Amino acid sequence: MRPRCVAGGWTRWSPGCLLAGLLLTSPAAAAGEPVPAAEGSPAAAGCTPDQVPRWRGGTVRLENDMAAGTDSNYTNGAALTIASHDLEGPLEMDCLPRPLRGYTRFLAWVDPGFWRDAGADAASRNVVVRIGQGMYTPEDGTRADLVPDDRPYAGLLYAGVAWNRRQRPTGASHEVLDVRELTLGVIGPWSLARQTQDLVHDIRGSDRFLGWDHQLHNEPAVQFAMERKYKRFAEGAIRPGWGHDLVASHAVRLGNIETAASVGLEGRLGWNLPNDFGSYPIRAGAENRPPSSAAAMRTSKPASSAAPRPGVHAFVILEAKAVAWDFSLDGNLFRDSHRVTREPWVAQAAAGVSSQWLVGGRGVRLALMRVWRTREFREQADAHAFGSIALSVEL
């Protein structure tokens, strides 16, 4: 029997039901539309609107190496991210949609310290849901045979859910963002990477890659990511006027998508810096639209000096990563497949510009960056580069 979703609950768990529940349970509440209170639902539990996740905005990200004049390695990525409003104070489990409740209980078992606010003057949380696709190809797309000394053809289609916790330790001059993200998906032909690339190449009038018959086999994909970011504490939605700051981070990712540990540093300089935790390329555990009171401040009377306002800044990101597994290099975990010799250490740098402004009372942000990455496998001829663009909207 196929898994099916029903109102107010799930007869059988599946990634599709998880995503559907997260996307469909809260938007109606955010829009103020009446929804029947099914048994076991947040409404039936007597929860207030502030205790139930409601979507506050989203981000669309597109990445491609065409900006660097290549069409190989990590050649394309796309992701849609939706973030909830802030959830402050004690977490009310019965006020969460059932699929999110299940992940929250799993997280409480795996990492119980994540839910403790000891040592914090204040803490707020939010939920982030995303869906995305990644695509990887060798350099020579004209060969229909297996290219043993180049990266495998590989695709990943995934959905992820993350809890973000933002807090300021007692007496500290900095604040911390903790991210815990679970990603589920599929590797192989079911990722539809081949179809996506063929469609894009047909639209552009360029030749199709001929070696997709040798892509990795179908297999489930899973990853659990833990990331922490630090920056100097600031109040409000922005830092008015000219300013600069640093955002430091460290992360661990476990699973057959990637198993790795990383450290990073981002420097920002500009006008009306947003009070967030920086920019980033697509990767699990980094879609961290942090808790923010910016939406409420846009309509506050009288207007606050720290309310959202137009601004622009430049940024530079440096990151070092130790890699123990990468599906796009190591191949399938559960079956024999094409693979290459992965480099255990990878460095990455990015530079870009980000601007935010108000359109019709809504916050809009556009970030452009160029990313450079050292060789990821020994057979790779050169380092790799790609471009990234992200458009965010605050409801």
Summary of the structure (lengths in Angstrom):
residues: 395
radius of gyration: 21.4
end to end distance: 39.1
largest distance: 67.2
contacts: 1317
relative contact order: 0.14
helix: 18%
strand: 46%
